[in-house]
Amino acid sequence: MKLAFFAFALLFITACQPKNELKGSWELVAAQKIEAGKTTSDDLSGRKMIKILNDTHFSFLNHDLKAGKDSSTAFFAGGGGTYTWQGDQYTEHVEYCSYRPYEGKSFQFTVEFRQDTLIQTGKEEIKELGINHTIVEKYIRVK
């Protein structure tokens, strides 16, 4: 009887924990940059980016779709680290990045969910690199 009660209690506690809507794999489908009042959209037709989140960490992989064989479009970027998430505020703490000046930096975003779509909006600012823009990224959940 005690074992059955313990199993029920464990199941109840697990079921009552808030669901982490961020957790999973996400593919970037649209990206905009707002800098000095001007909005530009990234051309994603020649590349693919995926962001993967578990309960504590994020990672991203971004590469061209020609396997690096076209010197004018060859591209790869990757990185990851930990994140915090409270309400609609999501902060990435970058530990690893193929563009090394991003390592050790944190970036705060507002996140919004629309069914299987994640919209992430926030400012990227690194004064020593002259980076100061807002990004709006739209991801769809990979199933």
C-alpha positions as a Markdown table, in Angstrom:
| # | Residue | x | y | z |
|---|---|---|---|---|
| 1 | Met | 0.0 | 0.0 | 0.0 |
| 2 | Lys | 2.8 | 2.4 | 0.9 |
| 3 | Leu | 4.5 | 1.7 | -2.5 |
| 4 | Ala | 1.3 | 2.4 | -4.4 |
| 5 | Phe | 0.8 | 5.7 | -2.5 |
| 6 | Phe | 4.5 | 6.7 | -3.2 |
| 7 | Ala | 4.1 | 5.9 | -6.9 |
| 8 | Phe | 0.8 | 7.9 | -7.0 |
| 9 | Ala | 2.4 | 10.9 | -5.2 |
| 10 | Leu | 5.4 | 10.8 | -7.6 |
| 11 | Leu | 3.2 | 10.7 | -10.6 |
| 12 | Phe | 1.1 | 13.6 | -9.2 |
| 13 | Ile | 4.1 | 15.8 | -8.5 |
| 14 | Thr | 5.5 | 15.1 | -11.9 |
| 15 | Ala | 2.2 | 15.9 | -13.6 |
| 16 | Cys | 1.9 | 19.2 | -11.7 |
| 17 | Gln | 5.2 | 20.6 | -12.7 |
| 18 | Pro | 4.9 | 23.4 | -15.3 |
| 19 | Lys | 5.5 | 22.3 | -18.9 |
| 20 | Asn | 8.6 | 23.8 | -20.4 |
| 21 | Glu | 7.3 | 25.1 | -23.8 |
| 22 | Leu | 10.8 | 26.0 | -24.9 |
| 23 | Lys | 12.1 | 22.4 | -24.6 |
| 24 | Gly | 12.6 | 20.8 | -28.0 |
| 25 | Ser | 14.0 | 21.5 | -31.4 |
| 26 | Trp | 13.1 | 24.6 | -33.4 |
| 27 | Glu | 13.9 | 25.6 | -37.0 |
| 28 | Leu | 14.4 | 29.2 | -37.9 |
| 29 | Val | 11.9 | 30.3 | -40.6 |
| 30 | Ala | 12.2 | 34.1 | -40.4 |
| 31 | Ala | 14.7 | 36.6 | -39.0 |
| 32 | Gln | 14.8 | 40.4 | -38.9 |
| 33 | Lys | 17.4 | 42.8 | -37.6 |
| 34 | Ile | 16.4 | 46.3 | -36.5 |
| 35 | Glu | 19.4 | 48.7 | -36.4 |
| 36 | Ala | 19.3 | 52.5 | -36.3 |
| 37 | Gly | 15.6 | 52.5 | -37.0 |
| 38 | Lys | 16.0 | 50.4 | -40.2 |
| 39 | Thr | 14.5 | 46.8 | -40.4 |
| 40 | Thr | 16.1 | 44.2 | -42.7 |
| 41 | Ser | 15.1 | 40.6 | -43.2 |
| 42 | Asp | 17.6 | 37.8 | -43.4 |
| 43 | Asp | 17.5 | 35.7 | -46.6 |
| 44 | Leu | 17.3 | 32.2 | -45.2 |
| 45 | Ser | 16.7 | 30.5 | -48.6 |
| 46 | Gly | 20.3 | 29.2 | -48.8 |
| 47 | Arg | 20.8 | 28.1 | -45.2 |
| 48 | Lys | 19.2 | 26.2 | -42.4 |
| 49 | Met | 19.3 | 26.9 | -38.6 |
| 50 | Ile | 18.1 | 24.8 | -35.8 |
| 51 | Lys | 17.9 | 25.6 | -32.1 |
| 52 | Ile | 17.8 | 22.8 | -29.5 |
| 53 | Leu | 16.7 | 23.4 | -25.9 |
| 54 | Asn | 16.5 | 21.0 | -23.0 |
| 55 | Asp | 15.6 | 22.0 | -19.4 |
| 56 | Thr | 18.8 | 24.0 | -18.8 |
| 57 | His | 20.8 | 24.4 | -22.0 |
| 58 | Phe | 20.4 | 25.7 | -25.5 |
| 59 | Ser | 22.4 | 25.1 | -28.7 |
| 60 | Phe | 22.2 | 26.3 | -32.2 |
| 61 | Leu | 23.6 | 25.1 | -35.5 |
| 62 | Asn | 23.4 | 27.2 | -38.7 |
| 63 | His | 24.9 | 26.3 | -42.0 |
| 64 | Asp | 24.6 | 26.8 | -45.8 |
| 65 | Leu | 22.7 | 24.3 | -47.9 |
| 66 | Lys | 25.4 | 23.7 | -50.4 |
| 67 | Ala | 27.6 | 21.7 | -48.0 |
| 68 | Gly | 30.2 | 24.5 | -48.0 |
| 69 | Lys | 31.0 | 23.9 | -51.7 |
| 70 | Asp | 30.1 | 27.4 | -52.9 |
| 71 | Ser | 32.8 | 29.8 | -51.7 |
| 72 | Ser | 30.4 | 32.7 | -51.9 |
| 73 | Thr | 27.8 | 31.1 | -49.7 |
| 74 | Ala | 29.8 | 28.7 | -47.5 |
| 75 | Phe | 28.8 | 29.3 | -43.9 |
| 76 | Phe | 28.7 | 27.6 | -40.6 |
| 77 | Ala | 28.0 | 28.9 | -37.1 |
| 78 | Gly | 27.2 | 27.1 | -33.9 |
| 79 | Gly | 27.1 | 27.7 | -30.2 |
| 80 | Gly | 25.3 | 27.1 | -27.0 |
| 81 | Gly | 25.2 | 27.5 | -23.3 |
| 82 | Thr | 22.7 | 27.8 | -20.5 |
| 83 | Tyr | 19.5 | 29.7 | -20.3 |
| 84 | Thr | 17.0 | 31.1 | -17.8 |
| 85 | Trp | 13.3 | 31.5 | -18.5 |
| 86 | Gln | 10.8 | 33.3 | -16.4 |
| 87 | Gly | 7.4 | 34.2 | -17.8 |
| 88 | Asp | 8.0 | 35.7 | -21.2 |
| 89 | Gln | 11.6 | 36.6 | -20.4 |
| 90 | Tyr | 14.3 | 34.2 | -21.9 |
| 91 | Thr | 18.0 | 34.9 | -21.4 |
| 92 | Glu | 20.8 | 33.0 | -23.2 |
| 93 | His | 24.1 | 32.8 | -21.4 |
| 94 | Val | 26.6 | 31.9 | -24.3 |
| 95 | Glu | 29.3 | 29.6 | -23.2 |
| 96 | Tyr | 30.4 | 28.3 | -26.6 |
| 97 | Cys | 30.3 | 30.0 | -30.0 |
| 98 | Ser | 32.0 | 29.7 | -33.3 |
| 99 | Tyr | 32.2 | 33.5 | -33.3 |
| 100 | Arg | 34.3 | 33.6 | -30.1 |
| 101 | Pro | 33.6 | 37.2 | -29.1 |
| 102 | Tyr | 30.0 | 36.1 | -28.1 |
| 103 | Glu | 31.3 | 33.7 | -25.5 |
| 104 | Gly | 30.7 | 34.9 | -21.9 |
| 105 | Lys | 27.9 | 37.3 | -23.0 |
| 106 | Ser | 24.2 | 37.1 | -22.1 |
| 107 | Phe | 21.3 | 38.2 | -24.3 |
| 108 | Gln | 17.8 | 38.8 | -23.0 |
| 109 | Phe | 14.7 | 38.1 | -25.2 |
| 110 | Thr | 11.0 | 38.3 | -24.9 |
| 111 | Val | 9.4 | 35.0 | -26.2 |
| 112 | Glu | 5.9 | 34.4 | -27.5 |
| 113 | Phe | 4.3 | 31.1 | -28.4 |
| 114 | Arg | 1.7 | 30.8 | -31.1 |
| 115 | Gln | 0.8 | 27.0 | -31.3 |
| 116 | Asp | 4.0 | 25.4 | -32.7 |
| 117 | Thr | 5.7 | 28.8 | -33.4 |
| 118 | Leu | 8.2 | 30.5 | -31.1 |
| 119 | Ile | 8.9 | 34.2 | -31.7 |
| 120 | Gln | 12.0 | 35.6 | -29.9 |
| 121 | Thr | 12.6 | 39.3 | -29.8 |
| 122 | Gly | 15.5 | 41.0 | -28.1 |
| 123 | Lys | 18.6 | 43.2 | -28.2 |
| 124 | Glu | 22.1 | 42.1 | -29.0 |
| 125 | Glu | 24.6 | 44.6 | -27.8 |
| 126 | Ile | 28.3 | 44.2 | -27.5 |
| 127 | Lys | 29.8 | 47.7 | -27.3 |
| 128 | Glu | 33.4 | 46.6 | -27.9 |
| 129 | Leu | 32.4 | 45.0 | -31.2 |
| 130 | Gly | 30.0 | 47.9 | -32.3 |
| 131 | Ile | 27.0 | 45.5 | -32.2 |
| 132 | Asn | 23.8 | 47.2 | -31.2 |
| 133 | His | 20.7 | 45.9 | -32.8 |
| 134 | Thr | 17.4 | 44.2 | -32.1 |
| 135 | Ile | 16.5 | 40.8 | -33.6 |
| 136 | Val | 13.2 | 39.2 | -34.2 |
| 137 | Glu | 13.4 | 35.5 | -34.9 |
| 138 | Lys | 10.5 | 33.2 | -35.8 |
| 139 | Tyr | 11.0 | 29.4 | -35.2 |
| 140 | Ile | 8.7 | 26.5 | -35.8 |
| 141 | Arg | 8.8 | 23.4 | -33.7 |
| 142 | Val | 10.5 | 20.4 | -35.4 |
| 143 | Lys | 8.4 | 17.3 | -34.9 |
